[in-house]
């Protein structure tokens, strides 16, 4: 199934963290290609990435509103799901934008998934030959000097093992281990940052394969869906917690 290439737009960092966390954990059909916190930044990233969908907060004081963004991208065909804390914006939104969906804060995971299900049906109706493609292939040379073609979304985690790095890759109902001399530091710069996180000096994890995580004092522990446990270092814990936080109201 092709993923919905999506840009998240909100001027509040906490709101972005919450929305990102909900999508990572509960909406595997969405690929976040960028995030923006001002109308100007949003327009630039929309023109750069040409996404299928915008998940967009309406109010962005003092910078403006989502309607300012829409006026500047009229030549770009893209779906829009609007988000607001003020239901009275609904009439203007429907008249001006004709959005695919409308979410009022605080919204539940179920309502987010319902809006994204509608988007999934509508994306194929965009301009023919426009693709909400999977992430581009990732090429890596294994320990046998063979070039392996991977989709980043299939990589469960990367683990340092002495002078090598092991990539654990999902293969239908099984997993495959690919060993490479490419360093974790290099992989960290090459893998999509919206999907992967360096939790420890010895691990990079794909957030889509996280089942749950817990704090253990100042550090933490991740329980992966395949049963593996991955440590979160003291240094990485604050950023990891902020990224994965989905809020108490959801």
HUDA-V703240 format. One record per run of one state. SS is the DSSP state (H for helix, E for strand, C for the rest). FROM is the first residue (numbers start at 1). TO is the last residue. Records with the same first field share a line. If there is no record, write none. Layout:
SS: FROM-TO / FROM-TO
//
This chain:
C: 1-3 / 10-12 / 27-29 / 37-38 / 50-52 / 58-58 / 61-63 / 73-78 / 85-86 / 97-100 / 105-108 / 124-136 / 142-146 / 162-163 / 172-173 / 181-183 / 191-195 / 201-202 / 217-218 / 225-228 / 233-233 / 245-250
E: 4-9 / 30-36 / 53-57 / 59-60 / 64-65 / 79-84 / 101-104 / 137-141 / 147-151 / 155-161 / 164-171 / 174-180 / 196-200 / 203-206 / 210-216 / 219-224 / 229-232
H: 13-26 / 39-49 / 66-72 / 87-96 / 109-123 / 152-154 / 184-190 / 207-209 / 234-244
//
